[in-house]
């Protein structure tokens, strides 16, 4: 199946979900103690999420009510070689 076969509805306006995230229940396995998911979601300044062990991060981001998410955008460092 190709992406064209999915027949997705048109994208709506982009909206931040930060107000819907239950910040007290956010959890990430393998995160570095100085670059956490909670800090990254709070925003403001030079923050990022980083693993303390390997390239895997397991995110748990509970929301306060049911949501329909059509797109999740994750941005990484463009110059970093992640293959090692």
C-alpha positions in Angstrom: 0.0 0.0 0.0 1.4 3.4 -0.9 0.7 6.7 1.0 -1.6 7.7 -1.9 -3.8 4.7 -1.2 -4.6 5.8 2.4 -7.2 8.4 1.5 -6.4 10.6 4.4 -8.6 13.7 5.1 -7.0 17.1 4.4 -4.8 18.5 7.2 -6.4 21.0 9.5 -4.7 24.0 11.1 -1.6 23.1 13.1 -2.1 23.3 16.8 0.1 22.7 19.8 -1.1 19.9 22.0 0.9 21.1 25.1 -2.2 22.3 26.9 -3.8 18.8 26.5 -0.7 16.9 27.8 -0.9 15.6 31.4 2.7 16.8 32.3 2.6 15.0 35.7 2.4 11.6 33.8 4.9 12.2 31.0 7.6 9.6 31.0 10.5 8.6 28.8 12.7 5.5 29.1 16.4 6.0 28.3 16.4 9.8 28.7 19.5 11.6 29.9 18.9 13.3 33.2 20.0 16.7 31.9 17.9 16.5 28.6 14.5 15.2 29.7 11.1 14.8 27.8 9.4 17.0 30.5 11.9 19.8 30.0 11.6 19.6 26.2 7.8 19.7 26.3 7.9 22.8 28.5 9.8 24.6 25.8 11.6 27.9 26.1 15.2 28.1 25.4 17.8 25.6 24.1 16.2 22.2 25.1 16.3 18.8 23.6 15.6 15.2 24.4 18.6 12.9 24.5 19.2 9.2 25.3 21.5 8.2 28.1 22.3 4.8 26.7 21.5 4.1 23.0 19.5 5.5 20.1 16.2 4.3 21.5 13.8 6.5 23.4 10.4 5.2 24.6 7.9 8.0 25.1 4.7 8.0 27.1 2.8 11.2 26.6 -0.7 10.9 28.2 -3.4 13.5 27.2 -6.3 14.8 29.3 -9.0 13.9 26.8 -9.3 11.8 23.6 -7.7 13.5 20.6 -7.5 12.8 16.9 -3.8 13.3 15.9 -3.2 13.2 12.2 0.5 14.2 12.3 3.3 14.1 14.8 6.3 16.1 13.9 9.7 15.2 15.5 12.7 17.2 14.5 16.3 16.0 15.0 19.7 17.5 14.5 20.4 17.8 10.7 24.2 17.5 10.9 24.4 14.6 13.4 25.4 11.2 12.2 23.1 8.8 14.0 24.5 5.6 12.5 27.2 4.9 15.1 
